[in-house]
Amino acid sequence: MSSLAYLDYSALKSKNAVQVHSDTGKKYSAISMKGQMKAEARREISAFKKWLEQARYGENTVKTYIHQLEIFFGYYTDKIPKEITVADMTAFNSEFILKNGLSATFQNQTISALKKFYSNRFNRDLDMENIVRPRKTRPLPKVMDRKDVKKFFESIKNLKHKMAFETIYAYGLRRGELLNLKLQHIDTKRGMISVVNAKGKKDRSLPISKRWLENVKVYYRIYRPETFFIEGQFPGRSITAASLQKVFSRALAVSSIRKPFTIHCLRHSFATHLLENGTDLRYIQELLGHKSSRTTEIYTHVSNESLKNIKNPFDDLEL
């Protein structure tokens, strides 16, 4: 049976199907209602998008908010944005999101997008108490053990591609942070890398790995990047997220690792392996750029080596 769950089109005003992806990796068949939106809704969304970009919201945040708004206003084709009520939003939540089993992430993104949109465009602070946000579940991060990390790197023959993933693992970078990393951010004299304008608009500095630096020297000699650390097909332009994903998927297949790892798992692995090496959580929090220590603490639950090193008091009993 296909993993694609088709929606009840009669309940959703029968529009063309498109893919909606959640962070759980599931795919849902949703409705492409952009073409059915009223012109005024389209204009308001366009103006909102410009404001988000000028306010320096992250590219992914902008895309997500606009996508959620297009689905929402495409659903209510008989109303303009000013006419939408909280009751309409509640109905959308139950009749569209919950009825069709869309993810808690999708639900939260929709609520956040609507609140921000109405606050910005109509100066309305929505009373959305009736729309209960789903409880956030925080699954344990998927972590590669050190053998899998080694096997993964050994499966990549292209030096530039290997350099990209070595950099993510060596510094616990997010994918977007690697894509935005420029040559000017790497200070070999000070031995520091600057991660600029990261998630939450927070910059951070990371100490350079000696082994990584040796690999970089070889990489520089061969590829001679102009602006970005990892450039794509065109000089001076960063490799694309799609290209990076293709390389990762191919390398994972070649390595014969049969676990459903993602690029982000390299970041999780970096943090977990640091913890297993005895690094204090406060330093790991700083290296990862986490705002809250609670976010970093989740790695304590996946550090098997640390658990193994805990001595059970029962073993000390002389019975």
C-alpha positions, 0 to 999 in steps of 0.5 A: 500500500502506498505511503501516500494518504489521499484526502477526502476531496468532497470534503475539501472542495475538490482541488488538484493534489500536491504533496505536503511534507511534515518533519516526520518524513510522511507525505500527505496528499493535500490540495493545491488551492493557490489558483482558487484564492481570491485576488485580495488574499493573494495580494495580502499574502504577497505583502506579508511575504515582503514584510517577512523578508524585510524583517529578515525571517529565515528562508525556510520560515518564509516558505512555510508561512506562505505555504500554510496561508495559501492552503488556508485561504485556498480552502476558504475560497468564498471569503477574503482575509478580513472576513475570516473569523476564529471560528473559521480557523477552528473549523479548518483545524478540525475539518481539514487538519485533524480529519485528514491526519496531518501532522502536529507540526503542520497544525502548529505551523498553520496556527503560527502563520495565521497569528503572524499574518493577522497581526501584521496585515490587520493588527489583529491579535487572534484569540485562538484559545479554542484552537488547541495546539498539539502537545509537542512530542520530542522524539529522540535524535537519530544518531550514527555510531562512530563506525557508521560515521566512518563507513559513511565518509569512506563511501564518498569518493568525491573530495568536495562532497566528503568535505561538505559532510565532514564539515557538518559532522566536525562542527555540528552544523545545520544544513543551512549553516553549511550552505551559507558558510563563506571563506571569510567565515573561516579564520585559520590564524585564530583557529575559529569558524564563524557561523553567521546569522544562524537559526534564531539570528544567533551567531557563534564561533567554533574552534577549528579541528586540526584534522579537518584543517589538514583536509581543507588545505587539500580541498582548497588546492584542488577546488579553489572555491571563490566565495562559499566554502562548498560551491556548486556547479557555478563558481561563487554560488553555494551548492544547493540543498537538493544537490547536497541531499542527492549526494547524501542519499547516494553515499548512504546507499553505497555505505550499506548503512540500512538505517533511515539517517538524514543529513541532520543526523550528522549534527546529532551524532556530533553532539552525542559523541562529544557527550560520550567524550565527557564534554560538559553539556554547557559547552555542547549547547554553545557549540550547537547554538541552542538557546535553551539548555533543555534542547541540548539535554535530549542528547543525554538520553541517546548517549549509550557510552555514558550510560555504560560507564555508570557504575551500578551501586548493586555491584558494590554490595557484598552479599 
